[in-house]
């Protein structure tokens, strides 16, 4: 190793950001953070929310995959100022549900979406890592100023600091939306959103002589088909024990799976949303033992486990299990076939919905908001 020589300045390694909060992952590099700050500063300066609404999506392909990023500018209502990029077809499908005005809970919101965003906040809303990042790029930290924060959304987790790859995707989304906005500033006054489901898509320019950094084409986006995950392997030993006990068959169970907005996680650790499978007795309204799970756990495993626990606790098999989601019906049918019972779709689960609301209230979960 070379010995540092007096009088010769030593090159410092550029800092990385959010290292403590992203233990075991790739933290945000200096270069990507610098690009994000430059783009975010330009973004807030032009105030695109004065002319764009959150449903005016701008599309581009993720620089790291073939997935589409659906970019939404928020701020027209004067409450939240941000650029959200929803990544992938499932996130777009959920965005459409919110845009239609369906009430959703905080848990549902964070349980379904994947993406990245920049939001502009006042000083009191910044975390210490946000302040550190802002100071590094000499952003004014004074009363009344708006400071960009950068976050990533992963299904089942609350917003958290972006990794390097997530920062790269967000920077590309900011750059594409800024390029689109520049077109509008130059006099392009077309109504790009007049046709339902048709959106402008920004493509990196292939022509080196083109003065524009992006080409623009209109893209028709279809509603992604509903997907159902594969059922988890069943606990055959547990099923055999239930059969051997020859439980009576009577009554009805109501079953559901959901996310709550309460946080699970240690300091400086990505915070998971509470995730739970629950079963209630339709007649008595009694809530049977719930099943908690982390975001990575298969939904099929959670819902099958909570039904088996309900049977063992109630000392009986229900004649049917009622659910309100097609996905849960598909996931429960293999278990129901093993136990000789049926699964039925219904519009409402009155006993379970009351018990679910009580659980959410106990966990301090805020009520539903309109998307």
N, C-alpha and C positions, 0 to 999 in steps of 0.2 A: 504494500500500500504506500502510495506517495505521501510524503510528509508535507503538510501545508507550509508554504514559504511566507515569511513575514512581508507585509506590504503588497501582497498579491490577493485581490478580492476573490473569495471562494464563491463559486456558483451555488446558489441555494436551490434545493428541490422545490418546485411549486407545490403549494399546499393542496391537499385533498379535503373535501368537505363532507360532513356528516359521518365521519369514520366511526365515531362512538355509537351512533344510532343505527349504523348499518354493519354491525359486526358480522363477519362471515360473508359479506357481499362486497361488490366493487363500489367504493364510494365515488362521489362526483368529483371528476378531475378539475383542475384549475381552468384548462382550456374550455371545457364544456360549460362550466359555471360562468366564465367570462362571456361566452357567446350568449348564454341565457340572459345575463344582465343587460347586455347591449340591446338585444332584441326586445326584452321586456320594457326597457326605458323608452325605446322608440314606439312600442305598442301603446303605452299609456299616454304618450305625447300626442298621438293622432286621435285618441278617443273613438275607436271604431264603434263602440256601443251607442254612439249618438245616431248612427245610421243603420246598424245591424241589430236584429233581434236574435234571441237565443235559438230560435228554430231555423235561422238562416245558416244551415250547415255548409261548411267548406271542407272538401274531402282531399285526402292525399294518401299515398301508400306509405306505410311505416318504412323508415330506412333500414330497419333490422329484420323485416319479415315481409310476407306478401299480404299482411292484413291491412285493412283500411282504417285510417284514423278519421273520425267524424268530429270536426272542430266546431265548437259553439262559443260565440262571443256573448258574454253576459254583462249587463250593466244598463240596459235600456230602462229598467225600473228604478235606477238610482240607488240600489241597495248593495248588490254584490258586483264587483268589477273584476272580471276574470276571463281567461280563455281556457275552456275545458276541451280536451281531446279524448273522446271515447274510442277505445281501440277494440276492433273486432265486431263481428256480426251480432253476437249476443248482447254486447253493450249497446249497440245501435238499437236493437229490438227493445231493450228496456228504456232507452231514451225516448223512443216513440210512445211508449206507454205513459211516461211522465208528461210528454208534450201534449198528450190527449187530455191531460187534466185529472188523471186517476190519482186519488190520495195514496201516498206511499209513506211508510215509516222510515225513520233514519236507518234502522237495521236492514230493511229491504233495499234501500238505496245503496248502502255500502256492501251488502251481501251479493249484489248482482253486477256491479260495474267494474270495468278494468280500464285504466287510462292514466293520463297525466294532466296537470293543470298548473297555471300560474294565476295567482290572485293578488290583488293590491290591497294592503291593509294599513291601518294606522299603527303607531308605535306601540300602543298598549297591547296589541294583539300578536306581536312578534314573540317568538321563542328565542332563547339565547343563541342557538345555531343560526336562526334567521338573521339576527343582528350581526353575528360574526361574518356571515357571508356578505351582508350589505356594507359593512365597514371595509372589508377587503377591496371592494370595488368603488369605495368612496361615495356611496349613495347617501344623500343627506338624511340624517336621522334627527329630524326636528319636528316639533309639534305642528300638526296639520299636514305633514307630508304623507304620501302613500308609498309604501315599500313593497316590492314584489317578493312573494314567497313561492317556492316551487314544491309541488307535492306529486305523489304517485298514488293511484287507486288500484288496489288488488281485491278481488272478490273475497268477502269475509273479513276484511280488515278496514280499520279507519285510515284516513289519509296519512301518509308518512313521507319522509324525506326521500327524494329520488336517488336511485343508483346511477351509475354512469350511463348504462344503456337507456334507462328511463329518461335521463337528462338529454341524451342525444335525440330521442323521439320527440320530446317536448320542444327542443330547439328547432327541429325540422318543422314541426307544426306551427310554431311562432313565425318562422321565416316564410312559410307558404302563405299564411294568413296575411302577413305584412305585404307580401308581393301582390296578393289579390287586392288588398286595400289600395296599393299604389295605382293599380289599374283604374280603380274608381276615382281616385284623385285626379287622374289624367283626363277625366271626362267620360269614362265608361258608365253609362247610366242604365244599362239593361236590368230588367227585373229577372235575376237568375233563379228565383224561387217561385215563379208564377205557376209552374206545373207541379202537382203533388208528387213527392218522391223523386224529383229530379234536382240534382245539386251540381254546382261547379266543382270540378276536380282539378287540382293543381299537379302538373307533371313536370319534373325537372326537364328543362329545355334540352333537346337533342342537337339543335342547330347551333354550332359554336358562334356563328355570326349574328345570332338573334340577340337583340338588345334586352329582351326579357329573360329573366332567370327561370321562369316557368312557362310552360304551355298550359292552356286552359281548355278543358273539354267538359261538356255536360254529360252527366252519368245518371241513368235511371237505377234507383236502388229498390230492390224488391224486399218485402218482408221476409227475413230469414225463416226457414222452416223450424218448427219447434223440435228440439232434440231431447231425447231421454237417455240418461246414462245407463250403462249396463247394471243390472242388479248385482249386489255384492254376494259373494259365496255365503250360503246359509250355514248357521251353526247347527249341524245335523245332530250333534250330541245333545244339545239343549232341546231340540225339537223332539227327539226320541223320549227324553225324560218327560216332556209335557204329554206326549201320547200315552206313555206308560201310566200316568196318573189318572187317566180316563176322566178328565174334567167334564162337568156338565156343559152343555151348549145352550146359552141363553143371553139375551140382551144385545146391545149394540155398542161398539166402541167408535169414537170419533178421533181421527188421527191427523196430525199436521207436523210440519217442519218449518222453522222460521229463524231469522236472525233478529237479535235485539240490538239497540244502540249502545248498551253498556260496554265498557272497555275491559279487556283482559290483557294483562302484560305488565312487565316490570318497567322501571324507569329506564329510559334510553333503549327501549325495545318496541318493535312494531306492535301496535295494539290490535288484538283480534276483537271482533264483535262477538257478543254472546250468541251461541248457536245451539238450538235445542230442538229435540223431537219430543212431542207430548201426545198423550192419549187421555181422553176423558170418557167416563161412562155417560152415555147419552141420556139415560133415565134419571140417575141421581145427580149428575153434574160433577161427581167426584173426579178430581185430577189424580191420575195414577203416576207412579214415579217417572219423572222426565229423564231424558238422556241428553247430556251435554256433549258437544263435539267441537273440535278445532276446525278451521276452514278447510284444511287439507283432507279431512276425513270424508269418505264417500257418503252422500246423502242416503243411498240405499242401505248402508250399514247402520246409520243412525236410526232410520225409520223402522227397520226390521228389529233392531235391538229393543227399541222402546215398546214395540207391540209385544214381543216375547216377555219383557218385564211386566207389562200390564196383565198378561194372562197369568203369570206366576203369582202376582200380587192379588188379583181378583179371584184366583182359584176357579176359574171357569174360562171357557172359550166363548167369544161372542159369536152370534150367528152371522154377523156381518161387520165389516169395518167401513166407515164412511169417510171420504176425503173430498176436498174441493178442487184438487189439482190432478190433471191427467198424468203428470209425471209421477206423482206419488201412487196413483192407482197402478201404473205399470210396474213400479218398483216393489209394490206389496203383493202383487198377484202370485209370484212364485212361492212366497211364504204362506199365503192364504191357501194355495193348492195343497201344500204339505200338511196344513192343519185342518183341511176340509171345511173351510169357511169361504165367504165371498167378500169382495171389495166392491163398493158402489160409489159412484160419483154423485154428489149432491151440491146444491147451490150454497147452503149455509150449514154451519156446525154450531148450533146455539150453545150447547154445553161447553164445548171446547173454546169458543171465542170469548166467553165470559172468563173462563179460567186463564186463558192466554193474556187477556187485558190486565187481570190482577197480577200475573207474573211480571209483565212489563212495567207496571206501576211500582211494584216492589223493587225492581232493578233500577228505578229512576229513569226509565226510558221515556223520552218525550213522545207526545202524541203524533199522529200522522200529519204530514204537510202536503200541500198540493204541488205536484211536479210542474 
